[in-house]
Amino acid sequence: MKEITKKILLFSLVFLVGCSSTTFIYNRIDFLLPWYLESYVDLNQEQRQNLNELLEPFFEWHREEELPIYSEMIGDLELILDEKIELSSIESITYDVEQAWFRLEDEMILWAIPMARDLSKEQIEEFLQSMQSKTLQSEKKYLSRNLQTYQNDNYKRIRKNLRRFIGGMNKDQLDLISSASQEMIRVDDQWINNRKALIEKLRLILRRDEGWELALTNITHRDDLVSDNYRKTYSHNIKINQQLFVEILNSRTEKQDEKLRTQLLRYKTDINNLIARK
């Protein structure tokens, strides 16, 4: 049962992130994923058992309520492939994907509250230090890049994501990706700063003073940690990606179209099989 439910969420995360690869919420994935907790803090046997028990209703909710929505989103995408793709259609699908991620994030935080109550002060400190260490590693990795390297990394990431759905691309399509990569605004420094602010806010919340549970539930996409400039940059990059997807999809060959439809069908079949498994 545990492996089946874990597969459900992992598959869903791959699907959601694959559909919205520039969302800044993705950068919190390591904090939110339940089984990543043990990579941040040592749990005793009783806590591990409690962790597994707490996850059962979460996975039940996800299978019954969220997976059918994912299947519908794929169906919507399949429908628009039968005619010229409009930007508004991609914008609508992007919105649906992000809302699905926000719901997932909210439920994960609700799951985390009982577990956070049970952690000792020493475990809380270990958790925060682990987050801080991983953030410093990311800072060294990403902020050392110059602009050209940043753009090249964008190009490789977008090409890799698109190849997963439509296969190899021609020169004109690769030029579109290159152009979009250069138009995107660099955001990694802002992400690092937001990550540091998140850790400091968590440090205060996890002192577990009166009202800390409510503060923890509000630390997700409703929080005030993300600067206005970051939101504007995020919105700009999303629009660049959406326009790129429209141009790529409208220029796809018959072979690319066949691969795309096959991949979408595979996703939908996998989701429906996961829904049916108990």
Secondary structure, 3 states (H helix, E strand, C coil): CHHHHHHHHHHHHHHHHHHCCCCHHHHHHHHHCHHHHHHHCCCCHHHHHHHHHHHHHHHHHHHHHHHHHHHHHHHHHHHHCCCCCCHHHHHHHHHHHHHHHHHHHHHHHHHHHHHHHHCCHHHHHHHHHHHHHHHHHHHHHHHCCCHHHHHHHHHHHHHHHHHHHHCCCCHHHHHHHHHHHHHCCCCHHHHHHHHHHHHHHHHHHCCCCCCHHHHHHCCCCCCCCCCHHHHHHHHHHHHHHHHHHHHHHHCCCHHHHHHHHHHHHHHHHHHHHHHHCC
